[in-house]
């Protein structure tokens, strides 16, 4: 049986996972109710976070498919996958056209010499412009230095949601057969030289409570057998011995235990507890290690601390330093974009660890997983990682692509200009405008929520990491200050009714509060200490207007991502299984005033 290995790549929300689910469905390999995004956070957010393997059988051919993330924070997942496959399906929304992550994943594919198949998806959208989207993709190929062979790409037109595709706009759409036939025709069969000695490379990791750390990789040469003794080689040639205790291949949505697998296939192996991405597993001690796989380095850092707020321990099962350490060590087994510094910090008053990640969403997903498992933790404001290069300070820069109605372009340009961003390109089409900016990563912190308010929820914003550049100097970011409680107790509607005139509240009536907890932000940018538990003065005198009903504006609810964006550098985000709160690092006002004076 021939094997074809492909990856599905695209910008976030262009339809990768839906299309993969339909491919499984039409080959009879999908269980009822199953989706490739089987993690609860993926399903709620509607995005792919973890790269996943599956396979379908079509016309006596096994097609291994890797569904990859589209969000920039999980870009390191995409890069590794591309090394192990023979072609990519580049999915592009026929209305939006190429977006920042399209550029990122396509650039990596072209550099590795892959020849993509373009799938213009969602062609049934009212705003779809198929010709323009195709031309924009062609321009992007040229811009990224595609070879003549790569420029001669095949295009398939699809409606992933309906499970239909066609090779020409004049064809009828019935199923995904045209897409499957294109894959068989355009993707080279995987090389399956079984005469050579076994060699494979791990491109992903998995974890099982019984089997421990497992490696997912492609068998490049030979045959691998269950129970086989192997040599594990690092890219620098250093070697250690190991033994394969379990061997799995992928069939549809399941992994299937097998006794052997042949070159060309993608497998999962257990038994090598210290396996890492990019390492070569071989049968022969003299085997050459396969080329190294580089992993994107982190761009932000923050502290993970034991929760010491007045409400600590009320909701969580796991609250100690040791439990948080064990959980982070377990995360490091599979989350290769993450780094953790476990060494004690003498400048820190609370026990904790420094955590380095790829972006706010990368960290937010980890924190969301932890709170669902019963952890309590508090984190400091994310800071970008600065580098010293040739005696100068450098910081990470991002490219931002914004699509929004024409009416809001002025406010977007003004706000991003204050944050150190420079416009590089602008394209106006009918009622919408696309703007491309470049600027420092720290300029985006806290902007996404503001962007949604400024564009009345009609804007689309996407970013991608560019490189480390010279430090951009001081940025003006926050136009608001914090509204902090001076009392413990329950917030009352009467007090909140007065406070909502001063800014935006994060809590509603009857919410339990404590001294030092941040209740909202102030419109004028001043720090305010307030009493949210203050009730109405009751007298036996009646006056007109005193008994009017209090109308409260619904509060701006704090979730983990919003909290990471909104917090100031003197605040912590307190995260428990049921609550997310902002609080001051020093809870009492006199302590904060003393710290300011000392500074």
JODAMO-V676045 format. One record per residue. N is the residue number from 1. RES is the residue in one letter. PHI is phi as a letter, one per 30 degrees, with the letter a starting at -180 (* if undefined). PSI is psi as a letter, one per 20 degrees, with the letter a starting at -180 (999 if undefined). D_LAST is the distance of its C-alpha to the last C-alpha in Angstrom with 1 decimal. Layout:
{{N | RES | PHI | PSI | D_LAST} {N | RES | PHI | PSI | D_LAST}}
//
This chain:
{{1 | X | * | p | 70.5} {2 | X | d | q | 68.3} {3 | X | b | p | 64.5} {4 | X | c | p | 62.3} {5 | X | c | o | 58.5} {6 | X | b | q | 56.4} {7 | X | c | q | 52.8} {8 | X | c | o | 51.9} {9 | X | b | q | 49.0} {10 | X | a | r | 47.6} {11 | X | d | q | 44.7} {12 | X | e | p | 43.3} {13 | X | i | k | 45.8} {14 | X | c | j | 48.7} {15 | X | j | j | 51.0} {16 | X | d | g | 50.9} {17 | X | d | g | 51.0} {18 | X | d | g | 53.5} {19 | X | d | g | 55.8} {20 | X | d | g | 55.6} {21 | X | e | g | 56.4} {22 | X | d | h | 59.5} {23 | X | d | g | 60.5} {24 | X | d | g | 60.6} {25 | X | e | g | 62.4} {26 | X | d | i | 65.2} {27 | X | c | j | 65.8} {28 | X | i | k | 66.1} {29 | X | c | j | 63.1} {30 | X | c | p | 60.7} {31 | X | d | q | 60.7} {32 | X | d | p | 60.7} {33 | X | i | i | 57.3} {34 | X | d | q | 55.6} {35 | X | b | q | 53.0} {36 | X | e | h | 51.4} {37 | X | d | n | 48.0} {38 | X | c | i | 48.6} {39 | X | d | p | 45.1} {40 | X | d | h | 44.1} {41 | X | d | h | 40.9} {42 | X | d | g | 42.9} {43 | X | d | h | 45.5} {44 | X | d | g | 43.1} {45 | X | d | i | 41.2} {46 | X | i | k | 44.4} {47 | X | b | q | 43.0} {48 | X | c | p | 43.8} {49 | X | c | h | 41.0} {50 | X | c | p | 43.1} {51 | X | d | p | 45.9} {52 | X | b | q | 49.2} {53 | X | c | q | 52.7} {54 | X | a | r | 55.9} {55 | X | a | q | 59.5} {56 | X | b | q | 62.5} {57 | X | c | p | 66.2} {58 | X | b | p | 68.0} {59 | X | h | l | 71.5} {60 | X | h | k | 71.5} {61 | X | b | p | 68.1} {62 | X | c | p | 64.9} {63 | X | c | o | 61.9} {64 | X | d | p | 58.6} {65 | X | b | p | 55.8} {66 | X | c | o | 52.1} {67 | X | d | p | 50.1} {68 | X | c | q | 46.7} {69 | X | d | q | 43.4} {70 | X | c | i | 42.8} {71 | X | d | q | 39.0} {72 | X | e | h | 36.9} {73 | X | d | h | 34.6} {74 | X | c | k | 37.8} {75 | X | d | h | 39.2} {76 | X | d | h | 39.4} {77 | X | d | g | 42.0} {78 | X | d | g | 44.2} {79 | X | e | g | 44.1} {80 | X | d | g | 45.4} {81 | X | d | g | 48.2} {82 | X | d | h | 49.6} {83 | X | d | i | 50.4} {84 | X | c | j | 52.9} {85 | X | b | r | 54.9} {86 | X | c | i | 57.5} {87 | X | a | r | 56.8} {88 | X | b | q | 54.5} {89 | X | c | o | 55.1} {90 | X | c | o | 52.7} {91 | X | c | p | 52.4} {92 | X | b | p | 51.6} {93 | X | d | p | 51.5} {94 | X | d | i | 54.3} {95 | X | c | g | 52.4} {96 | X | d | h | 48.9} {97 | X | i | a | 50.1} {98 | X | d | p | 47.9} {99 | X | b | r | 44.2} {100 | X | e | g | 41.2} {101 | X | d | h | 42.0} {102 | X | e | g | 45.6} {103 | X | d | g | 44.7} {104 | X | d | g | 42.6} {105 | X | d | h | 45.4} {106 | X | d | g | 48.2} {107 | X | e | g | 46.6} {108 | X | d | g | 46.4} {109 | X | d | g | 50.0} {110 | X | d | h | 51.5} {111 | X | d | h | 49.8} {112 | X | d | j | 51.5} {113 | X | i | j | 54.8} {114 | X | d | q | 55.3} {115 | X | c | o | 57.5} {116 | X | d | q | 56.1} {117 | X | c | p | 58.3} {118 | X | d | p | 56.8} {119 | X | c | o | 57.1} {120 | X | d | o | 56.6} {121 | X | c | r | 55.8} {122 | X | h | l | 55.8} {123 | X | d | i | 58.6} {124 | X | d | i | 59.6} {125 | X | d | q | 56.4} {126 | X | e | h | 57.4} {127 | X | c | j | 55.0} {128 | X | d | p | 56.1} {129 | X | b | n | 57.1} {130 | X | d | g | 58.6} {131 | X | d | g | 59.7} {132 | X | d | g | 56.3} {133 | X | d | g | 54.4} {134 | X | d | g | 56.9} {135 | X | d | h | 56.5} {136 | X | d | h | 52.7} {137 | X | d | g | 52.9} {138 | X | d | g | 55.4} {139 | X | e | g | 53.1} {140 | X | d | g | 50.2} {141 | X | e | g | 52.5} {142 | X | d | g | 53.4} {143 | X | e | h | 49.8} {144 | X | d | j | 48.9} {145 | X | i | k | 51.8} {146 | X | d | q | 54.3} {147 | X | d | r | 57.6} {148 | X | e | h | 60.9} {149 | X | d | g | 61.6} {150 | X | d | h | 58.3} {151 | X | d | h | 58.8} {152 | X | d | l | 62.1} {153 | X | d | q | 60.4} {154 | X | c | q | 62.3} {155 | X | c | p | 61.2} {156 | X | b | p | 61.8} {157 | X | c | p | 61.3} {158 | X | b | q | 60.2} {159 | X | b | n | 59.3} {160 | X | e | h | 57.5} {161 | X | d | h | 57.4} {162 | X | d | i | 61.2} {163 | X | i | l | 61.8} {164 | X | b | q | 63.8} {165 | X | a | r | 63.9} {166 | X | a | q | 66.2} {167 | X | c | i | 66.6} {168 | X | b | q | 67.8} {169 | X | d | i | 67.1} {170 | X | d | i | 70.8} {171 | X | d | r | 71.0} {172 | X | d | q | 71.1} {173 | X | c | o | 68.2} {174 | X | b | g | 69.3} {175 | X | a | a | 67.1} {176 | X | c | j | 64.7} {177 | X | e | g | 67.8} {178 | X | e | h | 67.3} {179 | X | d | g | 63.7} {180 | X | d | g | 65.0} {181 | X | d | h | 67.9} {182 | X | d | g | 65.6} {183 | X | d | g | 63.5} {184 | X | d | h | 66.7} {185 | X | d | h | 67.9} {186 | X | c | h | 64.8} {187 | X | c | p | 62.9} {188 | X | d | p | 64.4} {189 | X | e | q | 65.4} {190 | X | d | p | 63.1} {191 | X | d | p | 64.5} {192 | X | b | m | 66.1} {193 | X | d | o | 67.4} {194 | X | c | i | 68.2} {195 | X | d | h | 70.1} {196 | X | d | r | 66.9} {197 | X | d | q | 64.8} {198 | X | d | p | 62.1} {199 | X | a | p | 58.7} {200 | X | b | r | 55.9} {201 | X | b | p | 52.2} {202 | X | d | p | 49.5} {203 | X | c | i | 47.7} {204 | X | a | r | 46.2} {205 | X | b | q | 45.5} {206 | X | b | r | 46.4} {207 | X | b | p | 45.9} {208 | X | b | p | 48.5} {209 | X | d | h | 48.1} {210 | X | c | h | 51.5} {211 | X | c | i | 51.8} {212 | X | i | b | 48.1} {213 | X | d | p | 46.8} {214 | X | b | q | 49.3} {215 | X | c | p | 49.6} {216 | X | c | p | 50.9} {217 | X | a | r | 52.5} {218 | X | c | p | 55.5} {219 | X | d | o | 58.5} {220 | X | d | h | 59.3} {221 | X | b | q | 62.4} {222 | X | i | a | 64.8} {223 | X | b | p | 65.1} {224 | X | c | p | 62.6} {225 | X | b | q | 64.0} {226 | X | d | p | 62.6} {227 | X | i | j | 62.5} {228 | X | d | q | 62.3} {229 | X | d | p | 60.7} {230 | X | b | r | 58.3} {231 | X | c | p | 56.1} {232 | X | c | p | 52.5} {233 | X | c | p | 51.3} {234 | X | d | r | 47.9} {235 | X | e | h | 47.9} {236 | X | d | j | 47.7} {237 | X | j | i | 51.0} {238 | X | d | q | 49.9} {239 | X | b | q | 52.0} {240 | X | b | q | 52.2} {241 | X | c | q | 55.0} {242 | X | a | r | 54.9} {243 | X | b | p | 57.4} {244 | X | d | o | 57.6} {245 | X | c | h | 58.1} {246 | X | b | q | 58.2} {247 | X | b | p | 58.9} {248 | X | b | q | 58.5} {249 | X | c | r | 59.4} {250 | X | c | p | 58.5} {251 | X | b | o | 61.1} {252 | X | i | c | 60.1} {253 | X | c | i | 57.2} {254 | X | c | q | 58.0} {255 | X | c | p | 57.6} {256 | X | c | p | 60.9} {257 | X | d | p | 61.5} {258 | X | b | r | 64.0} {259 | X | d | h | 65.6} {260 | X | a | q | 65.1} {261 | X | b | q | 63.7} {262 | X | c | r | 64.7} {263 | X | e | q | 63.1} {264 | X | j | h | 61.7} {265 | X | d | q | 60.5} {266 | X | c | p | 57.0} {267 | X | b | r | 56.6} {268 | X | b | p | 54.2} {269 | X | b | q | 54.5} {270 | X | c | q | 53.4} {271 | X | k | h | 53.5} {272 | X | c | n | 51.0} {273 | X | d | h | 47.9} {274 | X | c | k | 45.6} {275 | X | d | q | 46.8} {276 | X | b | q | 44.3} {277 | X | d | p | 44.6} {278 | X | j | i | 46.5} {279 | X | d | q | 48.3} {280 | X | c | p | 52.1} {281 | X | c | p | 54.4} {282 | X | b | r | 57.9} {283 | X | d | h | 61.1} {284 | X | c | p | 61.7} {285 | X | d | h | 59.7} {286 | X | c | j | 60.4} {287 | X | d | q | 59.1} {288 | X | d | p | 56.8} {289 | X | d | q | 53.4} {290 | X | d | q | 52.9} {291 | X | e | q | 50.3} {292 | X | d | q | 46.7} {293 | X | c | p | 44.9} {294 | X | d | q | 41.4} {295 | X | c | p | 38.7} {296 | X | e | p | 36.0} {297 | X | d | q | 32.6} {298 | X | d | q | 29.6} {299 | X | b | i | 27.3} {300 | X | b | q | 24.5} {301 | X | b | q | 22.6} {302 | X | a | r | 21.1} {303 | X | c | p | 20.7} {304 | X | c | o | 23.7} {305 | X | b | q | 22.8} {306 | X | d | p | 24.9} {307 | X | d | o | 25.0} {308 | X | b | k | 23.6} {309 | X | d | r | 23.7} {310 | X | e | h | 26.0} {311 | X | c | j | 28.7} {312 | X | d | q | 28.5} {313 | X | i | i | 32.0} {314 | X | d | h | 34.0} {315 | X | c | h | 35.2} {316 | X | c | q | 34.7} {317 | X | c | h | 37.0} {318 | X | c | o | 34.8} {319 | X | b | i | 31.4} {320 | X | c | r | 30.7} {321 | X | e | g | 29.0} {322 | X | d | g | 32.4} {323 | X | d | h | 33.9} {324 | X | d | g | 31.1} {325 | X | e | g | 31.5} {326 | X | d | g | 35.3} {327 | X | d | g | 35.0} {328 | X | d | h | 32.8} {329 | X | d | h | 35.3} {330 | X | d | h | 38.1} {331 | X | d | h | 36.5} {332 | X | d | h | 36.2} {333 | X | e | h | 40.0} {334 | X | b | h | 40.7} {335 | X | c | n | 37.5} {336 | X | d | i | 37.5} {337 | X | d | i | 34.8} {338 | X | c | q | 32.3} {339 | X | b | q | 30.4} {340 | X | b | p | 28.6} {341 | X | c | o | 26.6} {342 | X | d | i | 27.6} {343 | X | d | p | 25.9} {344 | X | d | q | 23.4} {345 | X | c | o | 19.7} {346 | X | d | h | 18.1} {347 | X | d | i | 14.5} {348 | X | c | p | 15.9} {349 | X | d | h | 16.5} {350 | X | c | q | 19.5} {351 | X | d | p | 22.5} {352 | X | a | a | 23.2} {353 | X | b | q | 24.1} {354 | X | d | p | 23.0} {355 | X | c | p | 25.6} {356 | X | c | p | 26.5} {357 | X | b | r | 28.8} {358 | X | d | i | 30.7} {359 | X | l | r | 29.2} {360 | X | d | h | 28.2} {361 | X | d | h | 31.8} {362 | X | e | g | 32.3} {363 | X | d | g | 29.5} {364 | X | d | h | 30.6} {365 | X | d | g | 34.1} {366 | X | d | g | 33.1} {367 | X | d | h | 31.1} {368 | X | d | g | 34.0} {369 | X | d | g | 36.4} {370 | X | d | g | 34.4} {371 | X | d | h | 34.2} {372 | X | d | h | 38.0} {373 | X | d | i | 38.6} {374 | X | j | j | 36.9} {375 | X | d | q | 33.4} {376 | X | c | p | 30.3} {377 | X | a | q | 27.0} {378 | X | b | q | 23.6} {379 | X | b | q | 21.9} {380 | X | d | r | 18.6} {381 | X | d | p | 18.5} {382 | X | d | p | 20.7} {383 | X | b | q | 19.4} {384 | X | d | q | 21.9} {385 | X | c | p | 22.8} {386 | X | c | q | 22.5} {387 | X | b | q | 25.1} {388 | X | c | o | 25.6} {389 | X | b | p | 29.1} {390 | X | h | k | 30.6} {391 | X | i | j | 27.3} {392 | X | c | q | 26.0} {393 | X | d | p | 23.6} {394 | X | c | q | 25.7} {395 | X | b | q | 25.1} {396 | X | d | q | 27.7} {397 | X | c | q | 29.6} {398 | X | b | q | 31.8} {399 | X | c | p | 34.9} {400 | X | c | p | 35.2} {401 | X | c | p | 38.7} {402 | X | b | p | 39.0} {403 | X | c | p | 42.2} {404 | X | a | r | 42.2} {405 | X | e | q | 44.5} {406 | X | e | h | 44.8} {407 | X | d | h | 43.5} {408 | X | c | j | 40.0} {409 | X | d | h | 39.6} {410 | X | d | g | 37.9} {411 | X | d | h | 35.0} {412 | X | d | g | 34.5} {413 | X | d | g | 34.5} {414 | X | d | g | 32.0} {415 | X | d | g | 29.5} {416 | X | d | h | 29.8} {417 | X | d | g | 29.6} {418 | X | d | h | 26.2} {419 | X | c | j | 25.2} {420 | X | i | j | 26.5} {421 | X | c | q | 30.0} {422 | X | c | p | 33.2} {423 | X | d | p | 36.6} {424 | X | c | h | 39.2} {425 | X | a | q | 42.2} {426 | X | b | p | 43.6} {427 | X | b | p | 46.9} {428 | X | c | p | 48.3} {429 | X | b | o | 51.1} {430 | X | h | d | 52.6} {431 | X | c | i | 50.0} {432 | X | c | r | 47.2} {433 | X | b | q | 45.0} {434 | X | c | p | 43.6} {435 | X | b | p | 40.5} {436 | X | c | p | 38.9} {437 | X | b | q | 35.4} {438 | X | b | p | 33.4} {439 | X | a | r | 29.6} {440 | X | d | q | 26.5} {441 | X | e | h | 26.5} {442 | X | d | i | 22.9} {443 | X | d | h | 24.5} {444 | X | d | h | 26.8} {445 | X | e | p | 24.2} {446 | X | i | j | 24.7} {447 | X | c | h | 27.6} {448 | X | e | g | 30.6} {449 | X | d | g | 30.5} {450 | X | d | h | 30.0} {451 | X | d | g | 32.9} {452 | X | d | h | 35.2} {453 | X | d | g | 34.5} {454 | X | d | h | 34.9} {455 | X | c | j | 38.2} {456 | X | h | k | 39.5} {457 | X | i | j | 39.7} {458 | X | c | i | 42.2} {459 | X | c | q | 40.1} {460 | X | c | p | 40.1} {461 | X | b | p | 37.2} {462 | X | b | q | 37.4} {463 | X | b | q | 35.2} {464 | X | b | q | 35.8} {465 | X | d | p | 33.8} {466 | X | c | f | 34.8} {467 | X | a | r | 33.1} {468 | X | d | p | 30.1} {469 | X | b | r | 29.6} {470 | X | e | q | 27.3} {471 | X | e | p | 23.7} {472 | X | d | j | 24.1} {473 | X | i | a | 20.8} {474 | X | d | p | 18.5} {475 | X | c | q | 20.4} {476 | X | c | o | 20.5} {477 | X | c | f | 21.2} {478 | X | d | p | 20.2} {479 | X | c | j | 22.1} {480 | X | b | q | 21.6} {481 | X | c | a | 19.0} {482 | X | c | q | 19.3} {483 | X | c | o | 21.6} {484 | X | c | q | 20.6} {485 | X | d | q | 23.0} {486 | X | c | i | 22.6} {487 | X | b | r | 25.8} {488 | X | c | q | 27.9} {489 | X | k | b | 31.3} {490 | X | c | p | 33.4} {491 | X | d | p | 32.5} {492 | X | c | q | 35.3} {493 | X | e | h | 37.0} {494 | X | d | g | 36.9} {495 | X | d | g | 33.1} {496 | X | d | h | 32.7} {497 | X | e | h | 35.3} {498 | X | d | h | 33.1} {499 | X | d | h | 29.8} {500 | X | d | i | 31.5} {501 | X | d | i | 32.0} {502 | X | c | i | 28.2} {503 | X | l | b | 27.8} {504 | X | c | p | 28.9} {505 | X | c | q | 29.2} {506 | X | c | i | 29.0} {507 | X | b | r | 31.1} {508 | X | c | r | 34.5} {509 | X | d | q | 36.0} {510 | X | i | j | 36.5} {511 | X | d | p | 33.6} {512 | X | d | p | 31.9} {513 | X | b | r | 28.2} {514 | X | b | r | 25.6} {515 | X | d | p | 22.5} {516 | X | j | i | 19.6} {517 | X | d | p | 22.1} {518 | X | d | p | 21.8} {519 | X | c | i | 25.2} {520 | X | l | a | 25.2} {521 | X | b | q | 23.5} {522 | X | c | p | 23.6} {523 | X | d | h | 25.7} {524 | X | d | i | 23.7} {525 | X | i | j | 20.4} {526 | X | d | q | 18.7} {527 | X | d | p | 17.1} {528 | X | b | p | 19.8} {529 | X | c | p | 20.3} {530 | X | b | r | 24.1} {531 | X | c | n | 27.0} {532 | X | d | i | 29.3} {533 | X | c | j | 31.6} {534 | X | d | p | 32.8} {535 | X | c | r | 36.6} {536 | X | d | p | 39.0} {537 | X | d | p | 40.1} {538 | X | c | p | 43.8} {539 | X | b | r | 46.3} {540 | X | c | j | 50.1} {541 | X | c | q | 50.0} {542 | X | c | q | 50.6} {543 | X | b | q | 49.5} {544 | X | d | p | 50.0} {545 | X | j | i | 47.2} {546 | X | d | h | 45.5} {547 | X | c | j | 47.1} {548 | X | d | q | 46.3} {549 | X | d | q | 45.3} {550 | X | d | p | 41.6} {551 | X | c | o | 41.3} {552 | X | c | p | 38.3} {553 | X | d | p | 37.3} {554 | X | e | p | 37.2} {555 | X | d | q | 33.6} {556 | X | d | o | 32.0} {557 | X | d | p | 32.4} {558 | X | c | o | 29.6} {559 | X | c | a | 31.0} {560 | X | d | g | 29.2} {561 | X | d | g | 29.3} {562 | X | d | h | 28.2} {563 | X | d | g | 25.4} {564 | X | d | h | 24.1} {565 | X | d | g | 24.4} {566 | X | d | h | 22.8} {567 | X | d | q | 19.8} {568 | X | c | r | 16.2} {569 | X | d | i | 13.6} {570 | X | c | k | 12.2} {571 | X | b | r | 16.0} {572 | X | c | q | 18.8} {573 | X | c | o | 22.5} {574 | X | c | p | 24.7} {575 | X | b | p | 28.2} {576 | X | b | r | 31.3} {577 | X | e | h | 35.0} {578 | X | c | i | 35.3} {579 | X | b | q | 32.0} {580 | X | b | o | 29.0} {581 | X | b | q | 26.0} {582 | X | c | q | 22.6} {583 | X | b | q | 20.0} {584 | X | d | q | 16.4} {585 | X | d | g | 14.9} {586 | X | c | p | 14.0} {587 | X | d | h | 17.3} {588 | X | c | q | 17.0} {589 | X | d | h | 15.5} {590 | X | d | h | 14.3} {591 | X | d | h | 12.4} {592 | X | d | h | 10.6} {593 | X | d | h | 10.0} {594 | X | d | g | 8.7} {595 | X | d | g | 6.2} {596 | X | d | g | 5.1} {597 | X | d | g | 5.4} {598 | X | d | h | 3.8} {599 | X | d | 999 | 0.0}}
//
